[in-house]
Amino acid sequence: MNSSIIYCIGFLAQLLFSTRLIVQWVSSEKHKKVSTNALFWKLSLIASFLLFIYGFLRNDFSIMLGQIITYFIYIRNLHLQKEWQKTPKAIQLFILFFPLILSVYFFFYRETSYNFDLLFLNQDIPSPLLIWGIIAQLIFTFRFIYQWLYSEKKKESSLPLGFWILSLIGSSMILIYAIIRKDPVLFIGHIMGIFIYSRNLVILKKQS
Protein backbone atom coordinates (compact mmCIF):
# COMPACT_ATOMS: atom_id res chain seq x y z
CA MET A 1 0.00 0.00 0.00
CA ASN A 2 1.14 3.55 -0.74
CA SER A 3 3.02 5.01 2.25
CA SER A 4 1.09 8.29 2.06
CA ILE A 5 -2.20 6.39 2.53
CA ILE A 6 -0.73 4.53 5.50
CA TYR A 7 0.36 7.79 7.13
CA CYS A 8 -3.07 9.30 6.46
CA ILE A 9 -4.63 6.41 8.40
CA GLY A 10 -2.25 7.07 11.30
CA PHE A 11 -2.87 10.82 11.35
CA LEU A 12 -6.64 10.29 11.11
CA ALA A 13 -6.45 8.02 14.16
CA GLN A 14 -4.50 10.68 16.08
CA LEU A 15 -7.01 13.33 15.01
CA LEU A 16 -9.88 11.24 16.39
CA PHE A 17 -8.01 10.69 19.66
CA SER A 18 -7.59 14.47 19.98
CA THR A 19 -11.25 15.04 19.06
CA ARG A 20 -12.45 12.70 21.82
CA LEU A 21 -10.51 14.77 24.37
CA ILE A 22 -12.05 18.00 23.11
CA VAL A 23 -15.53 16.44 23.20
CA GLN A 24 -14.98 15.28 26.79
CA TRP A 25 -13.55 18.64 27.86
CA VAL A 26 -16.40 20.67 26.31
CA SER A 27 -18.95 18.36 27.95
CA SER A 28 -17.27 18.73 31.34
CA GLU A 29 -17.14 22.53 31.05
CA LYS A 30 -20.82 22.60 30.06
CA HIS A 31 -21.95 20.45 32.99
CA LYS A 32 -19.41 21.93 35.44
CA LYS A 33 -18.27 18.44 36.35
CA VAL A 34 -15.99 15.81 34.85
CA SER A 35 -18.14 13.61 32.66
CA THR A 36 -17.85 11.13 29.81
CA ASN A 37 -20.40 10.19 27.21
CA ALA A 38 -20.80 7.51 24.58
CA LEU A 39 -19.25 9.70 21.86
CA PHE A 40 -15.96 9.74 23.79
CA TRP A 41 -15.79 5.95 23.77
CA LYS A 42 -17.01 5.62 20.16
CA LEU A 43 -14.31 8.00 18.91
CA SER A 44 -11.76 6.13 21.05
CA LEU A 45 -12.78 2.79 19.53
CA ILE A 46 -12.70 4.05 15.94
CA ALA A 47 -9.32 5.73 16.49
CA SER A 48 -7.89 2.61 18.12
CA PHE A 49 -9.21 0.48 15.24
CA LEU A 50 -7.47 2.74 12.70
CA LEU A 51 -4.23 2.92 14.67
CA PHE A 52 -4.22 -0.88 14.94
CA ILE A 53 -4.48 -1.08 11.14
CA TYR A 54 -1.74 1.55 10.86
CA GLY A 55 0.55 -0.58 13.06
CA PHE A 56 -0.23 -3.64 10.95
CA LEU A 57 0.54 -1.84 7.69
CA ARG A 58 3.73 -0.40 9.20
CA ASN A 59 4.76 -3.88 10.38
CA ASP A 60 4.97 -2.48 13.92
CA PHE A 61 3.66 -4.94 16.49
CA SER A 62 4.40 -2.54 19.37
CA ILE A 63 1.68 -0.20 18.05
CA MET A 64 -0.71 -3.12 17.59
CA LEU A 65 -0.05 -4.41 21.10
CA GLY A 66 -0.54 -0.98 22.66
CA GLN A 67 -3.90 -0.57 20.96
CA ILE A 68 -5.31 -4.04 21.58
CA ILE A 69 -4.96 -3.52 25.35
CA THR A 70 -7.21 -0.45 25.38
CA TYR A 71 -9.37 -1.49 22.41
CA PHE A 72 -11.46 -3.90 24.47
CA ILE A 73 -11.63 -1.45 27.40
CA TYR A 74 -13.35 1.03 25.07
CA ILE A 75 -15.85 -1.67 24.11
CA ARG A 76 -16.49 -2.49 27.77
CA ASN A 77 -17.18 1.16 28.58
CA LEU A 78 -19.68 1.33 25.73
CA HIS A 79 -21.25 -1.82 27.18
CA LEU A 80 -21.52 -0.18 30.62
CA GLN A 81 -23.20 2.82 29.00
CA LYS A 82 -25.72 0.50 27.27
CA GLU A 83 -24.48 1.62 23.84
CA TRP A 84 -22.70 -1.54 22.74
CA GLN A 85 -25.95 -3.50 23.02
CA LYS A 86 -27.53 -1.19 20.42
CA THR A 87 -24.91 -2.17 17.83
CA PRO A 88 -26.01 -4.81 15.27
CA LYS A 89 -24.61 -8.26 16.05
CA ALA A 90 -22.75 -8.52 12.75
CA ILE A 91 -20.89 -5.27 13.46
CA GLN A 92 -20.18 -6.37 17.05
CA LEU A 93 -18.58 -9.59 15.79
CA PHE A 94 -16.53 -7.73 13.18
CA ILE A 95 -15.23 -5.21 15.74
CA LEU A 96 -14.43 -7.93 18.27
CA PHE A 97 -12.63 -10.36 15.98
CA PHE A 98 -10.98 -8.17 13.35
CA PRO A 99 -7.94 -7.23 15.50
CA LEU A 100 -7.50 -10.86 16.55
CA ILE A 101 -7.63 -12.06 12.94
CA LEU A 102 -5.07 -9.43 11.90
CA SER A 103 -2.80 -10.46 14.77
CA VAL A 104 -2.93 -14.13 13.75
CA TYR A 105 -2.24 -13.20 10.13
CA PHE A 106 0.63 -10.95 11.22
CA PHE A 107 2.46 -13.80 12.97
CA PHE A 108 1.61 -16.88 10.94
CA TYR A 109 0.85 -15.87 7.37
CA ARG A 110 2.68 -12.65 6.62
CA GLU A 111 5.92 -13.07 4.72
CA THR A 112 7.91 -11.03 7.23
CA SER A 113 9.76 -11.98 10.36
CA TYR A 114 9.21 -9.65 13.28
CA ASN A 115 12.22 -9.05 15.48
CA PHE A 116 11.00 -8.61 19.04
CA ASP A 117 14.32 -7.02 19.96
CA LEU A 118 13.08 -3.96 18.09
CA LEU A 119 10.58 -3.42 20.90
CA PHE A 120 13.44 -2.76 23.30
CA LEU A 121 16.54 -2.02 21.20
CA ASN A 122 17.01 0.91 18.87
CA GLN A 123 20.44 2.22 17.92
CA ASP A 124 18.97 5.63 17.08
CA ILE A 125 17.67 6.17 20.63
CA PRO A 126 19.97 6.25 23.70
CA SER A 127 19.07 3.53 26.23
CA PRO A 128 18.10 5.95 29.07
CA LEU A 129 15.76 7.84 26.73
CA LEU A 130 14.28 4.59 25.42
CA ILE A 131 13.62 3.39 28.98
CA TRP A 132 12.03 6.77 29.78
CA GLY A 133 9.78 6.44 26.72
CA ILE A 134 8.73 2.89 27.59
CA ILE A 135 7.86 3.87 31.18
CA ALA A 136 5.92 6.88 29.90
CA GLN A 137 3.90 4.71 27.52
CA LEU A 138 3.22 2.12 30.25
CA ILE A 139 1.89 4.82 32.58
CA PHE A 140 -0.17 6.35 29.78
CA THR A 141 -1.66 2.95 28.89
CA PHE A 142 -2.25 1.94 32.51
CA ARG A 143 -4.59 4.92 32.97
CA PHE A 144 -7.27 3.06 30.98
CA ILE A 145 -6.68 -0.18 32.87
CA TYR A 146 -7.19 1.81 36.09
CA GLN A 147 -10.29 3.45 34.60
CA TRP A 148 -11.69 0.06 33.60
CA LEU A 149 -11.14 -1.48 37.04
CA TYR A 150 -12.67 1.59 38.71
CA SER A 151 -15.70 1.48 36.39
CA GLU A 152 -16.20 -2.24 36.98
CA LYS A 153 -16.21 -1.58 40.72
CA LYS A 154 -18.74 1.25 40.37
CA LYS A 155 -20.73 -0.64 37.69
CA GLU A 156 -20.77 2.49 35.54
CA SER A 157 -18.44 4.12 33.02
CA SER A 158 -16.57 7.03 34.60
CA LEU A 159 -13.25 8.88 34.45
CA PRO A 160 -11.99 9.10 38.06
CA LEU A 161 -9.30 11.28 39.60
CA GLY A 162 -6.61 8.62 39.20
CA PHE A 163 -7.24 8.48 35.45
CA TRP A 164 -6.46 12.17 35.05
CA ILE A 165 -3.40 12.04 37.31
CA LEU A 166 -1.95 9.12 35.34
CA SER A 167 -2.86 10.89 32.08
CA LEU A 168 -1.04 14.05 33.15
CA ILE A 169 2.07 12.19 34.37
CA GLY A 170 2.27 9.92 31.33
CA SER A 171 1.58 12.70 28.84
CA SER A 172 4.16 15.01 30.45
CA MET A 173 6.78 12.28 30.25
CA ILE A 174 5.94 11.59 26.59
CA LEU A 175 6.11 15.32 25.86
CA ILE A 176 9.64 15.47 27.29
CA TYR A 177 10.50 12.42 25.18
CA ALA A 178 9.05 14.14 22.09
CA ILE A 179 11.10 17.29 22.71
CA ILE A 180 14.34 15.33 23.07
CA ARG A 181 13.52 13.17 20.05
CA LYS A 182 12.30 16.21 18.07
CA ASP A 183 9.09 14.39 17.21
CA PRO A 184 6.44 16.95 16.11
CA VAL A 185 3.60 14.39 15.95
CA LEU A 186 4.05 13.35 19.58
CA PHE A 187 4.61 16.94 20.66
CA ILE A 188 1.44 18.31 19.06
CA GLY A 189 -0.62 15.35 20.27
CA HIS A 190 0.40 15.70 23.92
CA ILE A 191 0.74 19.45 24.39
CA MET A 192 -3.03 19.86 23.99
CA GLY A 193 -3.69 16.77 26.11
CA ILE A 194 -1.75 18.18 29.05
CA PHE A 195 -4.01 21.24 29.09
CA ILE A 196 -7.19 19.13 29.04
CA TYR A 197 -5.94 16.72 31.71
CA SER A 198 -5.00 19.65 33.95
CA ARG A 199 -8.36 21.33 33.37
CA ASN A 200 -10.25 18.16 34.33
CA LEU A 201 -8.24 17.97 37.56
CA VAL A 202 -9.27 21.57 38.32
CA ILE A 203 -12.93 20.75 37.63
CA LEU A 204 -12.71 17.67 39.85
CA LYS A 205 -11.23 19.76 42.66
CA LYS A 206 -14.14 22.20 42.40
CA GLN A 207 -16.58 19.28 42.53
CA SER A 208 -15.23 18.03 45.87
N, C-alpha and C positions, 0 to 999 in steps of 0.2 A: 504494500500500500504506500502511496505517496506520503513522504515525511511531513509535508505541510498539512495534510489531512489529519495525520496522527497528532500533530501538535495542536491543531484546532480542537480536537476532541479533549485533549488535556486542559487547554485554556478554558474551554466551555465548562468543564467540570469545576475548575477553580472559580469561575464566575458564579456558578450556581452555589458553591459553598459560601462565597462572599454574600450572595443575595439572601441566603437563609439567615445569616447573621443580621443583616439589615432589617429583614422582616421581623425577626425576633425582637430586635432593639426598638423598632418603631412601635410594635405591639406593647412592649413593656412601658415605654414612655406614655403611650395612650392610656393604659390602664393604671399607671402609677405603681406598678408592681411587676416583678420579674415573672414572665409568663411564656409559655410555649404553645403553639398550636399545630394542627395537622400539617399546615403548609411547610413549616420548618422541617418536619421529618420527611415529607414528600420530596422537598428539594434536596435534602441530605441523601436520600436513597437514590434519586436520579443522578446526582453528582458522583456518588460513590460507584454506581453502576458504570458511568462513563470513565471514571478514573481507573477502574478495574480493567476495562477494555484497553485504555491507554497503556497501562502497565503490561498487558498481554502483548499488544502490538509493538511495544518497546523492548520486549523480551526482558522485562524487569520484574522478577518475582517479588522483590521487596515491596514494590508498590502494590502488587496484587495482595500480598499477605497483610499489609497495613489496612487495606480497604475491607477485606473479607471479615476482619475482626469486628469492625463497626457496622458493616453492612447489615448484619442480622440484628444488631441492636436497634438500628433505625426501624426495621420491620417490627420488632417487638414493641417499640414505642407507639407505632401506628396501631398495633393490635390493642394496646392499653387504652388508646384514644377511640377505639371502636371504628377506626377508619379502614384498617386492613380487611375487616370482615365484609366491607362494602365492595371490595375489589373482586371482579369475576375470577372464578376458580382457575381458568386457563392462564390468566395473567399472573395470578399468585404462584402457580407452578413454574411458570417461565422465570419469574423473578427469583424464586427460591433455588432453582436448579441450574440456571445459566452460569453463575460463577463457578459452581462445582464442576460442571461439564468442561468449562474452559480450563480449569485447573488440571483436570485429568488429561485433557488433550495436550496441555503445556508440557507435562512431564513424560507422557508415554507415547505420544504420536507426533509431536513436533520434531522436525529434523534439526534440532539444536541441542546442545548440551549446556545446561546451566551450571555455572561454577558458583557454588554456595560461598566460596571464599570472598566473592565480590560483595557479599552482604557486609563483610567486616574488614576487608582489606581494599585500600585504594591508594595507589602511589601518588595521586594528585592531591590527596588530603592528608595533612599531618595527623598522626595517631591521636594526640590529645584533642584536636578539633573534631575528629571522627567520633571519638568516644562522647564528646560533648553533644554532638548532633544526634547520636543514637539515644542518649539519655533524654534529650529534649523531646524526641519523637515518642519515646516510651511514655513520658509524662503526659504528652499531648494526647496520645491514644488512650491512656488509662482513664482520662477524664470521662469518657463515654462508658467505660466499664463501671466506674464509680456511679455514674448517673443511672445506668441500668440496674445495678444492685439496689440503689436507693429507691428507684421507681418500683421495683418488684416488692420491696418492703412496704412501701406506701400504697401499692396496688393502683397507682396512677402515674402517668407520665409527667415528670417535672424536672426542672433544672435547678438543683440545690446549690447552696453556698460553695460546697466543696468542688463542684463542677467548674464554677467560675474561677476559683482560686487556682486549680490545676490548669485551667485554660490560660490564665494570665502568666503563670510560671513557665509553662511549656512554650507558649507563644513568644515570650520575652527571650527565652533561651534560643529558640529557632531564629528570632530576629538578629540576635548577636551572631549566630552562625552564618546567617545570610549576609551580614555586613562584612564579616571576615572573608567569606567565600565570594563576595561581590556577585551575589545571586539576586537579580532584580525581581524575579518571579516570587521567590520566597519573601523578599523584603516587602513588596507591595501587598502580598496576601496577608502578612501578619501585622503590619503597621496599623491597618484599619481594625484588625481583630483586637489588638491590645486596647484600643479606645473603647470598643464595645464591651469587652470583658470588664474593664474598669468601671464603665458606666453601670453595668448590671450589679456590680458589687456595691456601688453607691446607692442604687435603688433598693437593694436588699437591706442595706443598713438603715435606710429611712423606713422600711417596712417594719423593722423590729422595734 
